[in-house]
Amino acid sequence: MSSSGPKVSIGLPVYNGERFLAEAIDSTLAQTFTDFELIISDNGSTDRTQDICSRYAAQDARVRYVRSETNRGVSWNYRRAFETARGQYFRWAPADDKFHPESLGHCVAVLDAHQEVVLCYPLAVLINEAGAVTDHHSDGLDLRSPEVARRFYDAIRRNPLVTAIYGLIRTEALRQTAIMGGFPGSDITLLAELSLYGQFLEIPRPLFYRRMHRGSSSSMTTMESVQEFYDPKKKGRLCLYLWTHLFQHASGIRRAPLTLAKKTVLFGVLLRWVIGCRDQFGRELIDAAVKLVTRRATTPIRQGEGISKQADRHIQGKKI
């Protein structure tokens, strides 16, 4: 690590991750590329996470441990893990996954050699709770086109497991984005926004181990549970997944340092996406309306309060 700071910052957000945490930290500290800082952000864990993190911070000067007293959601924790990053490049490291020892070195070499690349990531190996390999995976986000509209179109259409979010990113570009929003799929909208700043390169080597287990967000079965996972303050609120993504994609285009002509083309790409998914957009509105009506119908009327007055109060208290 140089006197001016590390080359790479790695953010490890965690909440009650005692089961796989030590393994995840060990895989980061074992990287052959060593000029990095590891920022562990603990989101108010109530298990042994604090003890594990404190031990590593005491043993290795590259490790910084910060803790919140309450769980403020995965999105907030991902943002905090990034906020104090000092490196030229940044990577998120999940608390239950692992990296091959050469992963960081290969990614650094790509960004050093290709200024047009804003994010690079390796192929993924899917593992189970015991660490056994179950499959191999590619996000298919090798976006090398010099045309920003082509990259953006592919980014909003291809995101099967979103492993690319754990690639190495140029810190300067990431700071210009919305980073990670408090809504389901905010990693997808972040990748789409990053595609506006440069190319993505997929390293054709399996150097990332993605653990699929019952406690991961990918195992959640309802949109409401995923929304609470991202931001506990939104528990119980209706979630318009596609409409939220549409708004976020549009905001990302407006933020991007692009010419008006290129932004106009990008809004056209977004319109194509909406038209192609129009049935899903419409169905989402209908489902949300049904849920809202059902909630209103089952809300008990306060004594002395008319039905119309209570409906107004209920609607004003919800953000859709």
Long-range contacts (C-beta under 8 A, 24 or more apart in sequence): 1-35, 1-36, 1-37, 1-62, 2-35, 5-37, 5-86, 5-87, 6-35, 6-36, 6-37, 6-62, 6-86, 6-87, 7-33, 7-35, 7-36, 7-87, 7-88, 7-89, 7-108, 8-33, 8-35, 8-36, 8-37, 8-87, 8-88, 8-89, 8-90, 8-91, 8-104, 8-108, 8-168, 9-36, 9-37, 9-39, 9-82, 9-85, 9-86, 9-87, 9-89, 9-90, 9-91, 9-171, 10-36, 10-37, 10-38, 10-39, 10-90, 10-91, 10-92, 10-93, 10-104, 11-39, 11-41, 11-78, 11-81, 11-82, 11-85, 11-90, 11-91, 11-92, 11-93, 12-38, 12-39, 12-40, 12-41, 12-81, 12-92, 12-93, 12-94, 12-95, 13-41, 13-43, 13-74, 13-77, 13-78, 13-80, 13-81, 13-92, 13-94, 13-95, 14-40, 14-41, 14-42, 14-43, 14-45, 14-49, 14-53, 14-77, 14-95, 15-42, 15-43, 15-44, 15-45, 15-49, 15-71, 15-74, 15-77, 15-95, 16-45, 16-46, 16-47, 16-49, 17-45, 17-47, 17-49, 17-95, 17-96, 18-45, 18-47, 18-48, 18-49, 18-52, 19-96, 19-215, 20-95, 20-96, 20-97, 20-211, 21-49, 21-52, 21-53, 21-95, 21-96, 22-52, 23-98, 23-131, 24-93, 24-94, 24-95, 24-96, 24-97, 24-98, 25-52, 25-53, 25-56, 25-63, 27-98, 27-99, 27-100, 27-101, 27-209, 28-93, 28-99, 29-56, 29-60, 29-62, 29-63, 30-101, 31-99, 31-101, 31-102, 31-103, 31-104, 31-105, 32-101, 32-102, 32-104, 32-105, 33-104, 33-105, 33-108, 34-62, 36-62, 36-87, 36-104, 37-62, 37-63, 37-64, 37-85, 37-86, 37-87, 38-62, 38-63, 38-64, 38-93, 39-64, 39-66, 39-81, 39-84, 39-85, 40-64, 40-65, 40-66, 40-81, 41-66, 41-67, 41-68, 41-77, 41-80, 41-81, 42-66, 42-67, 42-68, 43-68, 43-71, 43-72, 43-73, 43-74, 43-76, 43-77, 44-68, 44-69, 44-70, 44-71, 44-72, 71-232, 72-231, 72-232, 73-182, 73-228, 73-229, 73-230, 73-231, 73-232, 73-233, 74-180, 74-217, 74-229, 74-230, 75-180, 75-181, 75-182, 75-183, 75-186, 75-230, 75-231, 76-182, 76-231, 78-179, 78-180, 79-179, 79-180, 82-174, 82-179, 85-171, 87-171, 88-170, 88-171, 88-172, 89-168, 89-169, 89-170, 89-171, 90-168, 90-169, 90-170, 90-171, 90-174, 91-166, 91-167, 91-168, 91-169, 92-165, 92-166, 93-166, 94-166, 94-211, 96-211, 96-213, 96-215, 96-216, 97-166, 97-208, 97-209, 97-210, 97-211, 98-127, 98-208, 98-209, 98-211, 99-207, 99-208, 99-209, 100-205, 100-206, 100-207, 100-208, 100-209, 102-207, 103-207, 103-208, 104-168, 106-203, 106-205, 106-207, 107-167, 107-168, 107-203, 108-168, 110-168, 110-201, 110-203, 111-168, 111-170, 114-199, 114-201, 116-146, 116-198, 116-199, 117-198, 117-199, 117-200, 117-201, 118-169, 118-170, 118-173, 118-194, 118-195, 118-197, 118-198, 118-199, 118-200, 119-164, 119-167, 119-168, 119-169, 119-170, 119-191, 119-194, 119-198, 119-200, 119-201, 120-167, 120-168, 120-200, 120-201, 120-202, 120-203, 121-163, 121-164, 121-166, 121-167, 121-168, 121-200, 121-201, 121-202, 121-203, 121-208, 122-167, 122-202, 122-203, 122-205, 122-206, 122-207, 122-208, 123-202, 123-203, 123-204, 123-205, 123-206, 123-207, 123-208, 124-161, 124-163, 124-206, 124-208, 124-209, 124-210, 125-206, 125-208, 125-209, 125-210, 126-209, 126-210, 126-212, 127-209, 127-210, 127-211, 127-212, 128-211, 128-212, 128-213, 129-211, 129-213, 129-214, 131-209, 131-211, 134-212, 136-206, 137-161, 137-163, 137-210, 138-202, 139-163, 139-164, 139-202, 140-202, 141-191, 141-200, 141-202, 142-200, 142-201, 142-202, 143-195, 143-199, 143-200, 144-199, 144-200, 144-201, 145-199, 146-199, 148-195, 148-196, 148-258, 148-262, 148-266, 149-262, 149-265, 149-266, 149-268, 149-269, 151-195, 151-196, 151-199, 151-200, 152-192, 152-195, 152-196, 152-266, 152-269, 153-269, 153-272, 153-273, 154-195, 155-191, 155-192, 155-194, 155-195, 155-200, 156-188, 156-192, 156-245, 156-249, 156-269, 156-270, 156-273, 157-273, 159-188, 159-191, 161-210, 161-218, 162-187, 162-188, 162-191, 163-208, 163-210, 164-191, 164-200, 164-202, 165-190, 165-191, 166-208, 167-200, 169-194, 170-197, 170-198, 173-197, 173-198, 176-255, 176-256, 176-257, 177-252, 177-255, 178-248, 178-251, 178-252, 178-255, 181-230, 181-248, 182-230, 182-231, 182-233, 182-234, 183-227, 183-230, 183-231, 183-234, 183-239, 183-241, 183-244, 183-248, 184-223, 184-226, 184-227, 184-230, 184-239, 184-241, 184-244, 185-241, 185-244, 185-245, 186-230, 186-248, 188-245, 189-245, 189-248, 189-249, 189-252, 192-249, 192-252, 193-248, 193-249, 193-252, 193-255, 193-256, 196-252, 196-253, 196-256, 196-258, 196-266, 197-256, 197-257, 237-318, 237-319, 237-320, 238-288, 238-291, 238-292, 238-318, 238-320, 240-284, 240-285, 240-288, 240-320, 241-284, 242-277, 242-280, 242-281, 242-284, 243-281, 243-284, 243-285, 246-270, 246-274, 246-281, 249-273, 288-320, 292-318, 292-320
